[in-house]
Amino acid sequence: MAATRKFEFQVGVALNSRTPIERIAPVVAEIDVVCCPGAWSWEVIGRVKELRRALPPDVQVQVEGVDRENARALVEAGATLLVCGKAIFAHSDRAAAYRQLIDAAG
């Protein structure tokens, strides 16, 4: 990790839905972000809340598969990085889609 910090890189861990949060306990002091990868489901909200309770406040919680319907709930649950590829790039007016996501996230 020292070399990573030397070059000012951030350190992240991807934690799938079946992996217990306790598995990252040994490295939690050394990470900057935890990513919740995979297909979106409303169960991710609970996972984000659980992560937020378990992680130091400066560790980012990233969620993939974000759209207008789930953005606000994820932010309220504690997600701090929202991956919104399809929610933006699947639209012909990407700027409008981006603004709608920002508004939806609150």
Backbone as a printed PyTorch tensor [residue, N CA C, xyz], in Angstrom:
tensor([[[  0.8150,  -1.2020,   0.0000],
         [  0.0000,   0.0000,   0.0000],
         [  0.8560,   1.2630,   0.0000]],

        [[  2.0600,   1.1750,   0.5360],
         [  2.9180,   2.3570,   0.6220],
         [  3.2000,   2.9390,  -0.7620]],

        [[  3.4720,   2.0680,  -1.7420],
         [  3.7340,   2.5560,  -3.0990],
         [  2.5000,   3.2310,  -3.6770]],

        [[  1.3430,   2.6950,  -3.3840],
         [  0.1030,   3.2910,  -3.8610],
         [ -0.0550,   4.7000,  -3.3160]],

        [[  0.1840,   4.8560,  -2.0440],
         [  0.0730,   6.1820,  -1.4170],
         [  1.1530,   7.1350,  -1.9140]],

        [[  2.3380,   6.6010,  -2.1800],
         [  3.4340,   7.4280,  -2.6930],
         [  3.0260,   8.1390,  -3.9760]],

        [[  2.2820,   7.4420,  -4.8280],
         [  1.8380,   8.0160,  -6.0970],
         [  0.4530,   8.6480,  -6.0070]],

        [[ -0.0720,   8.7680,  -4.7980],
         [ -1.3530,   9.4050,  -4.5210],
         [ -2.5300,   8.7010,  -5.1760]],

        [[ -2.4190,   7.3860,  -5.3790],
         [ -3.5390,   6.5960,  -5.8550],
         [ -4.4700,   6.3020,  -4.6980]],

        [[ -5.7140,   6.0710,  -5.0200],
         [ -6.6480,   5.6190,  -3.9990],
         [ -6.7340,   4.1050,  -4.0420]],

        [[ -7.1150,   3.5270,  -2.9160],
         [ -7.2150,   2.0820,  -2.7930],
         [ -8.6810,   1.7220,  -2.6150]],

        [[ -9.1430,   0.7510,  -3.3940],
         [-10.5290,   0.3420,  -3.3050],
         [-10.6850,  -1.1570,  -3.1810]],

        [[-11.8380,  -1.5480,  -2.6800],
         [-12.2010,  -2.9480,  -2.5340],
         [-13.5770,  -3.1170,  -3.1520]],

        [[-13.7310,  -4.1460,  -4.0000],
         [-15.0470,  -4.4970,  -4.5320],
         [-15.6220,  -5.5930,  -3.6500]],

        [[-16.8270,  -5.3660,  -3.1930],
         [-17.4570,  -6.2760,  -2.2390],
         [-18.7890,  -6.7340,  -2.8120]],

        [[-18.8290,  -7.9650,  -3.3270],
         [-20.0860,  -8.4170,  -3.9200],
         [-21.1300,  -8.6850,  -2.8400]],

        [[-22.3420,  -8.8880,  -3.2620],
         [-23.4680,  -8.9640,  -2.3260],
         [-23.4050, -10.1620,  -1.3870]],

        [[-22.6680, -11.1890,  -1.7520],
         [-22.5870, -12.3820,  -0.9040],
         [-21.4060, -12.3610,   0.0700]],

        [[-20.4930, -11.4380,  -0.1060],
         [-19.3160, -11.3770,   0.7560],
         [-19.6460, -10.6130,   2.0380]],

        [[-19.4270, -11.2230,   3.1880],
         [-19.6830, -10.5180,   4.4460],
         [-18.7870,  -9.2860,   4.5840]],

        [[-19.3460,  -8.2260,   5.1010],
         [-18.5890,  -6.9920,   5.2710],
         [-17.3830,  -7.2090,   6.1870]],

        [[-17.4840,  -8.1240,   7.1160],
         [-16.3950,  -8.3910,   8.0470],
         [-15.1070,  -8.8180,   7.3330]],

        [[-15.2320,  -9.3200,   6.1020],
         [-14.0440,  -9.7720,   5.3580],
         [-13.0870,  -8.6340,   5.0580]],

        [[-13.5750,  -7.4020,   5.0090],
         [-12.6720,  -6.2870,   4.7010],
         [-12.1250,  -5.6170,   5.9570]],

        [[-12.5340,  -6.0960,   7.1240],
         [-12.0740,  -5.4930,   8.3860],
         [-10.5520,  -5.3530,   8.4770]],

        [[ -9.7620,  -6.3450,   8.0460],
         [ -8.3110,  -6.2130,   8.1710],
         [ -7.7010,  -5.0760,   7.3410]],

        [[ -8.4040,  -4.6220,   6.3110],
         [ -7.8380,  -3.5770,   5.4510],
         [ -8.6070,  -2.2680,   5.4930]],

        [[ -9.6230,  -2.1910,   6.3120],
         [-10.4990,  -1.0110,   6.2870],
         [ -9.7390,   0.2950,   6.5660]],

        [[ -8.6960,   0.2420,   7.3620],
         [ -7.9210,   1.4500,   7.6600],
         [ -7.0680,   1.8960,   6.4730]],

        [[ -6.9410,   1.0470,   5.4580],
         [ -6.0680,   1.3540,   4.3310],
         [ -6.8130,   1.6210,   3.0290]],

        [[ -8.1390,   1.6030,   3.0670],
         [ -8.8950,   1.7730,   1.8250],
         [ -9.5790,   3.1310,   1.7730]],

        [[ -9.8460,   3.5500,   0.5500],
         [-10.5190,   4.8250,   0.3140],
         [-11.9440,   4.6470,  -0.1760]],

        [[-12.2010,   3.5000,  -0.8080],
         [-13.5180,   3.2860,  -1.4040],
         [-13.8770,   1.8010,  -1.3630]],

        [[-15.1640,   1.5490,  -1.1290],
         [-15.7100,   0.1990,  -1.2440],
         [-16.7520,   0.2480,  -2.3460]],

        [[-16.5880,  -0.6270,  -3.3290],
         [-17.5050,  -0.6830,  -4.4630],
         [-18.4740,  -1.8400,  -4.2900]],

        [[-19.7420,  -1.5610,  -4.5120],
         [-20.7820,  -2.5980,  -4.5340],
         [-21.0800,  -2.8900,  -6.0010]],

        [[-20.3600,  -3.8440,  -6.6000],
         [-20.5500,  -4.1240,  -8.0250],
         [-21.7300,  -5.0530,  -8.2690]],

        [[-22.0640,  -5.1970,  -9.5360],
         [-23.0760,  -6.1800,  -9.9030],
         [-24.4050,  -5.5750, -10.2700]],

        [[-25.3560,  -6.4500, -10.4890],
         [-26.6860,  -6.0260, -10.9090],
         [-27.4000,  -5.2860,  -9.7840]],

        [[-28.1230,  -4.2720, -10.1480],
         [-28.8650,  -3.4810,  -9.1780],
         [-30.0740,  -4.2590,  -8.6650]],

        [[-30.3260,  -4.1320,  -7.3770],
         [-31.5740,  -4.5890,  -6.7710],
         [-31.8080,  -3.7090,  -5.5460]],

        [[-33.0300,  -3.6700,  -5.0670],
         [-33.3380,  -2.8180,  -3.9150],
         [-32.6490,  -3.3150,  -2.6450]],

        [[-32.1560,  -4.5310,  -2.6480],
         [-31.4130,  -5.0450,  -1.4900],
         [-30.0880,  -4.3090,  -1.3090]],

        [[-29.6240,  -3.6560,  -2.3640],
         [-28.3730,  -2.8970,  -2.2820],
         [-28.5060,  -1.7680,  -1.2620]],

        [[-29.7030,  -1.2190,  -1.1050],
         [-29.9210,  -0.1430,  -0.1320],
         [-29.5010,  -0.6180,   1.2610]],

        [[-29.9330,  -1.7880,   1.6590],
         [-29.5500,  -2.3350,   2.9550],
         [-28.0580,  -2.5620,   3.0520]],

        [[-27.4660,  -3.0160,   1.9670],
         [-26.0210,  -3.2460,   1.9330],
         [-25.2640,  -1.9360,   2.1280]],

        [[-25.7120,  -0.8830,   1.4830],
         [-25.0700,   0.4240,   1.6150],
         [-25.1980,   0.9250,   3.0540]],

        [[-26.3670,   0.7880,   3.6430],
         [-26.5440,   1.2010,   5.0440],
         [-25.6070,   0.4350,   5.9600]],

        [[-25.4960,  -0.8660,   5.7220],
         [-24.6090,  -1.7050,   6.5290],
         [-23.1500,  -1.2720,   6.3660]],

        [[-22.7440,  -0.9870,   5.1540],
         [-21.3840,  -0.5130,   4.9040],
         [-21.1350,   0.8200,   5.5860]],

        [[-22.0950,   1.7150,   5.4650],
         [-21.9210,   3.0420,   6.0560],
         [-21.7190,   2.9510,   7.5670]],

        [[-22.4460,   2.0360,   8.2170],
         [-22.2840,   1.8480,   9.6650],
         [-20.9250,   1.2420,  10.0030]],

        [[-20.3990,   0.3940,   9.1260],
         [-19.1710,  -0.3450,   9.4100],
         [-17.8970,   0.3990,   9.0220]],

        [[-18.0090,   1.3590,   8.1310],
         [-16.8210,   2.0260,   7.5970],
         [-16.5780,   3.3800,   8.2500]],

        [[-15.3240,   3.7980,   8.2990],
         [-15.0430,   5.1660,   8.7320],
         [-15.7250,   6.1550,   7.7810]],

        [[-16.0900,   7.3350,   8.2620],
         [-16.8340,   8.2840,   7.4290],
         [-16.0870,   8.7500,   6.1810]],

        [[-14.7630,   8.6830,   6.1940],
         [-14.0060,   9.1580,   5.0300],
         [-13.8780,   8.1100,   3.9270]],

        [[-14.3370,   6.8950,   4.1460],
         [-14.3070,   5.8620,   3.1070],
         [-15.5510,   6.0260,   2.2370]],

        [[-15.3220,   6.1340,   0.9330],
         [-16.4080,   6.2940,  -0.0190],
         [-17.1320,   4.9620,  -0.2300]],

        [[-18.4370,   5.0310,  -0.4630],
         [-19.2200,   3.8480,  -0.8240],
         [-19.7450,   4.0740,  -2.2380]],

        [[-19.2900,   3.2310,  -3.1570],
         [-19.6420,   3.3500,  -4.5700],
         [-20.6560,   2.2820,  -4.9500]],

        [[-21.6680,   2.6810,  -5.7190],
         [-22.7040,   1.7480,  -6.1630],
         [-22.8520,   1.8640,  -7.6730]],

        [[-22.9560,   0.7130,  -8.3190],
         [-23.1610,   0.6680,  -9.7650],
         [-24.6420,   0.4820, -10.0750]],

        [[-25.0020,   0.8120, -11.3070],
         [-26.3750,   0.5900, -11.7570],
         [-27.3610,   1.6290, -11.2690]],

        [[-26.8850,   2.8320, -11.0540],
         [-27.7350,   3.8920, -10.5110],
         [-28.5310,   4.5410, -11.6370]],

        [[-29.8010,   4.8480, -11.3310],
         [-30.6600,   5.5670, -12.2720],
         [-31.5470,   6.5260, -11.4840]],

        [[-32.4710,   7.1890, -12.1950],
         [-33.3310,   8.1790, -11.5280],
         [-34.2080,   7.5580, -10.4520]],

        [[-34.5780,   6.3050, -10.6120],
         [-35.4820,   5.6650,  -9.6620],
         [-34.8120,   5.2960,  -8.3370]],

        [[-33.5100,   5.0590,  -8.3460],
         [-32.8630,   4.6110,  -7.1110],
         [-31.8150,   5.5760,  -6.5500]],

        [[-31.4980,   6.6350,  -7.2660],
         [-30.4170,   7.5370,  -6.8640],
         [-30.6390,   8.1410,  -5.4800]],

        [[-31.8190,   8.6980,  -5.2240],
         [-32.0660,   9.3440,  -3.9330],
         [-31.9750,   8.3480,  -2.7810]],

        [[-32.5570,   7.1830,  -2.9440],
         [-32.5210,   6.1720,  -1.8820],
         [-31.0890,   5.7590,  -1.5760]],

        [[-30.2510,   5.6630,  -2.6030],
         [-28.8550,   5.2910,  -2.3890],
         [-28.0830,   6.3780,  -1.6530]],

        [[-28.3120,   7.6220,  -2.0410],
         [-27.6580,   8.7350,  -1.3500],
         [-28.1110,   8.7880,   0.1070]],

        [[-29.3970,   8.6390,   0.3360],
         [-29.9120,   8.6520,   1.7100],
         [-29.3710,   7.4850,   2.5310]],

        [[-29.0840,   6.3650,   1.8770],
         [-28.5360,   5.1980,   2.5730],
         [-27.0620,   5.3800,   2.9040]],

        [[-26.3930,   6.3110,   2.2050],
         [-24.9940,   6.5750,   2.4990],
         [-24.0320,   6.4000,   1.3470]],

        [[-24.5330,   6.0970,   0.1520],
         [-23.6510,   5.9940,  -1.0070],
         [-23.0880,   7.3730,  -1.3330]],

        [[-21.8100,   7.4120,  -1.6720],
         [-21.1580,   8.6820,  -1.9650],
         [-20.6300,   8.7720,  -3.3930]],

        [[-20.5210,   7.6360,  -4.0750],
         [-20.1150,   7.6100,  -5.4810],
         [-21.1480,   6.7910,  -6.2420]],

        [[-21.7890,   7.4170,  -7.2200],
         [-22.8490,   6.7620,  -7.9750],
         [-22.3930,   6.5330,  -9.4090]],

        [[-22.3930,   5.2780,  -9.8350],
         [-22.0050,   4.9300, -11.1980],
         [-23.2820,   4.8460, -12.0230]],

        [[-23.3960,   5.7280, -13.0080],
         [-24.6570,   5.9140, -13.7300],
         [-24.4910,   5.7670, -15.2340]],

        [[-23.6680,   4.8690, -15.7030],
         [-23.3790,   4.7740, -17.1340],
         [-24.5990,   4.6730, -18.0140]],

        [[-25.3750,   3.6390, -17.8670],
         [-26.5370,   3.4120, -18.7350],
         [-27.5820,   4.5110, -18.5620]],

        [[-27.7230,   5.0120, -17.3520],
         [-28.7190,   6.0500, -17.0770],
         [-28.4100,   7.3510, -17.8160]],

        [[-27.1850,   7.5060, -18.2650],
         [-26.8070,   8.6960, -19.0330],
         [-26.5930,   8.3500, -20.4990]],

        [[-25.7610,   7.3430, -20.7650],
         [-25.3330,   7.0750, -22.1340],
         [-26.3730,   6.3650, -22.9920]],

        [[-27.4360,   5.8730, -22.4010],
         [-28.5080,   5.2490, -23.1790],
         [-29.4880,   6.2910, -23.7270]],

        [[-29.2660,   7.5530, -23.4010],
         [-30.1700,   8.6260, -23.8260],
         [-29.5090,   9.4940, -24.8930]],

        [[-30.2950,   9.9690, -25.8190],
         [-29.7440,  10.8200, -26.8670],
         [-29.3450,  12.1940, -26.3230]],

        [[-30.0810,  12.7020, -25.3410],
         [-29.7320,  13.9710, -24.7090],
         [-29.0530,  13.6590, -23.3790]],

        [[-27.7610,  13.4100, -23.4410],
         [-27.0110,  12.9940, -22.2500],
         [-26.9360,  14.0820, -21.1930]],

        [[-26.8770,  15.3180, -21.6260],
         [-26.8300,  16.4130, -20.6570],
         [-28.1260,  16.4660, -19.8450]],

        [[-29.2480,  16.2950, -20.5050],
         [-30.5360,  16.2900, -19.8030],
         [-30.6270,  15.0870, -18.8760]],

        [[-30.1640,  13.9280, -19.3340],
         [-30.1890,  12.7240, -18.4940],
         [-29.3310,  12.9250, -17.2530]],

        [[-28.1810,  13.5650, -17.4160],
         [-27.2950,  13.8540, -16.2820],
         [-27.9900,  14.7880, -15.2850]],

        [[-28.5960,  15.8570, -15.7910],
         [-29.2950,  16.8040, -14.9090],
         [-30.4370,  16.1200, -14.1620]],

        [[-31.1550,  15.2410, -14.8400],
         [-32.2460,  14.5100, -14.1960],
         [-31.7160,  13.6130, -13.0720]],

        [[-30.5770,  12.9990, -13.2870],
         [-29.9640,  12.1840, -12.2270],
         [-29.5600,  13.0270, -11.0310]],

        [[-28.9610,  14.1640, -11.2970],
         [-28.5630,  15.0730, -10.2150],
         [-29.7860,  15.4960,  -9.4140]],

        [[-30.8490,  15.8800, -10.1080],
         [-32.0870,  16.2690,  -9.4310],
         [-32.6710,  15.1050,  -8.6350]],

        [[-32.6510,  13.9140,  -9.2200],
         [-33.2170,  12.7410,  -8.5460],
         [-32.4300,  12.3720,  -7.3040]],

        [[-31.1050,  12.5410,  -7.3490],
         [-30.2590,  12.1780,  -6.2010],
         [-30.4410,  13.1440,  -5.0380]],

        [[-30.9380,  14.3280,  -5.3440],
         [-31.2010,  15.2920,  -4.2790],
         [-29.9870,  16.0370,  -3.9030]]])
